[in-house]
Amino acid sequence: MKERKAASILILIIILVILIGIAITVTRGLNFSLIYSANQRLDIYISSEFNVSDIEQIASGFFEKEKIYIQESTSNSRIISITARSITSDEEDAVINEINTKYNITIDKSQYVQLGTNANIRGRDIIYPYIYPVLLASALCLVYLAIRFRKIGLIKVLAIVGIPLVVMQALYLSVLAIGRIPINRLAMPIALTIYILTMLACTVKLEKMLAHKKEDSAVSP
């Protein structure tokens, strides 16, 4: 009795969280991180050896009220990229002058500095590369589970697997929306991890149901 009551309370909480999450998503949208929002990126070629931590400290001094993202270029180790929602000409000059002073060099803006603007990335663009692989994997898994647990019943198997998969993803997005947690490059890997764990949990549940069904069949005359 207590277990049923606890389960009912948990279900109500999950439904409430999802409803609140949907409301916030519709009214305010999701909170995308700097990487996925409209931003500007300042690429600087530094002729001498440098430490990324030094550049972070320098940039932080001029972007105190803004979130910034510092990254060393993967194609050229001498290029450092500073990403912020907006970078003014004064901020650009201040950062370059500070780097010049720090490493006793002279950076020619016309040759070694590039300021670019990146457009806002839509949520659908983040999800799109995963849609077809996930749908294909889901279809194959459902076909296998439907065959493997056919004694339980096709509709029942689809419900036991399909409903938790949808609910857990909706719950995850709702938590992101309610907590205003920035959606960054980890968002999709986390969503896929939740998907896999949910699928495994559903499979374990079906295995137990099948085992009980076989036991009942063996006991019955």
N, C-alpha and C positions, 0 to 999 in steps of 0.2 A: 504493500500500500504506500509506504513511504517512498519507495523507488519510483512508483508511478507518479506520485505527487511531485517529486524532484524533477522527473523527466518532463512533466507538464510545465513546470515553472521555467525550466531551461528552454523549452520550445517557445514559450511566450516571450522570454527575453530575446531569443534569436530573432523572432518575428518583429519585435519592437525595434531592435537595433537595425534590422534591414529596412524597415519602414522609415526610420529617422534618416538612415543613410541615403535612401532614395530621395527623400524630401530635400536634404542638403545638396545632393548632387544636382537635382533639378534647379534649385534656387541659386546656389553659389558655385556649383561645379566642383571638380576635383582640384586639389592643390598640386600643380606640377612643379617640379624642381627647376632650378635655374637652367639646367641642361636642356630641358624640354620646353622652356618658355622662350619668348622673344628675347634675344640678348645680343650683346656685342662682344666680339673677341679681338683682343689685341695680341698679335703675334710679333714677338721681338727676337731678332737674331742677336745673340751675345757671343762675341768673338773669343772671349776668355772662358775658362772653366767657371762654373757657377753652381751654387746649391739651390735647389728648389725651395728649401725652407727659408733661405734669405729673400728670395723673390716674394714668397708668401708674406713675410714680415713687412717688406717694403710696400707691397700692394695693400695690405690690410691697413696701413697707416693713412692711405689716401681714399679707401673705400670703407670707412668705419661703419656707415649706416647701411651698407649694401652687402648682400651675399656675393662672394666671389668664388671662382673655381680656377685653380692654378694647375696647369698640366704641361709636362714636358712633351714635346713633339715626338711621335713614334718614328717619324721619317727622318728627322734631323735632331740629334741630341743637343744642338746649339740653339734651338728655337724653343722659347717658353711662351705659353699661351695663357693670357689672363682673360677670363670670361666674367662679365657682369651684365646686369640688366641694361645699363647704359654707361658709356665711357665718354666723358667730355674731353675737349682738347686740352684743357688745363690739367686734368687728371693724367692724361696720356703723357704730357710733357713732364709732369712732376715725377711719375714713375720712371721714365727714361733717365731724367737727370739724377735721380737717386741711385739707379743702377750704374750710371757712369761714375758717380762718386764712389760707390761701394767697390767697384772692380777696377777703378782708375782707367777707364776706357772712354771712347767717344762713339756713340751709336748714331749713325747717319739715318735720320727718319725716312728720307726719300728712298733709301735702298734696303734698310734692314728692319723697317717697322711697317706693319700692315694692320689696319683696323677694318674689320668686317662686321656685317650685320646678319644675324641668323633669324629666320622667321620662326614663329611659334609652331611647335609640332603638335598636331592634333592627336587625341587619344586613339582614334581609329588607326592612325599611322603607326602607333606603337604596337597595337594588337595585330595588325594585318599580317605580318610575316608568320604569326603563330596560328592563324585561323585554320588553314588547310591541313597542316600537320596534326593539330589537335583533333580536328574533326575526323580525319582518317584514322588516327590512333584510337579515338573513342568508338568509332564504328567497328573496327576490328575487335576491340576489347569486348564490346557489347555482343557481337556475334559469337565470340568464343564463350562468354559467360552464359549466353542463352542456350548454347549447345551443352556446355559443361553442367549446367544446373537446370536442364530441361524438366527434371522431375518436380522442381519447385513451381514451375509455371512461367511462361514467357513474360506475361504482364507484370507478375510479381518481381521477377528478376530486374526488369527494366525500371520499375519503380524504386526498388531497393538501391539500385546503382545511380539512376538518373537524378532522383530528387536530392540526395546528399551532395552530388557533384555541383548542381546548380546552387543549392543553399549555401554551401561553403564558399563558393566564389562570390556570391552576393554578400555574404557576411564579411569577407575579406575587403571587398570594395567599400562596404558600409563603414568598416572600421577606419579605412583610409580617409573617407569623406568626413566622418564625425571628428576624428582626431586631427584633421587637417595635416595629415602626414604627407610630406612631399613625395610625389611619384617620381622615382628616379630609375636608374638602370637596373636596380635590384627588384623592381616591382613585378616584372614578368617572370623572372626565375622563381620568386617566392610564390606567385600564383600557380606556376607549374608544379612546384613542390607540394603545395596544398592539394592540387589535382591528383598527383600520384599517390599521396598518402591517403586521400579519400577513397580512391579506387582500390587500394590495398585493403583498407578497413572494410569496405563493402564486400570484397572477395572473401575475407576472413569470416564475415558474418554469413555469407552464403554457404561457405564450407560447413559451418556449424549447423546451419539449418538443414543442409543435406544429410549431415551425419545423424541428426535427430530424426529426420524422416526415415532414414534407413533403419535406425533402431526401432522406431515405431512399427515399421513394416515387418521387422523380424519378430517382434513380440506378438503382433496381431496374428490370429489363427488363419 
